[in-house]
Amino acid sequence: MKEIRRYIIFILLISFILIIFICNSKFTFSKYHKKVFGRGVGEIATPIFLINYGENVNITNEKMENIYYFSVRNFREEQISQVSMKYKIEIQNTLKDIQIRLYKGEEEISLNEGKTDFIQLDTNKKEDKYKMEVIYKGDLQTRQIGKIGLNVYAEQII
């Protein structure tokens, strides 16, 4: 009788442990398989960002100011950039007594430490034309030799 009682208690205990294990289990006992076959073809978007530099200009005793023209555009012939871009213009000037003004069309653009804010170029065909005035405000007797650098940095807008 004691053996039967032990046997029943043992079976109940094992059953109870299995029920608790199954109820608290985060696993599923079913299996699903799904296969998907497909093919994809993608093209990488083409960014186009061109700078058309003008001719070099000189500041001399005869010509104390000069104008330098350049442009930035997002197309080449009939191909337009497929991504939007933003760009910043940086003017590097190490010469004394040189004043520089930058214009986009007829509107003067403010420079902060020789840099503009970011300017946006969308995916529409666009050309931004710039004019840079270089004016010497120093003494005519002082001779300076140097160059003014123009850098344009572009980033893709995501």
Disulfide bonds with the S-S distance in Angstrom:
none
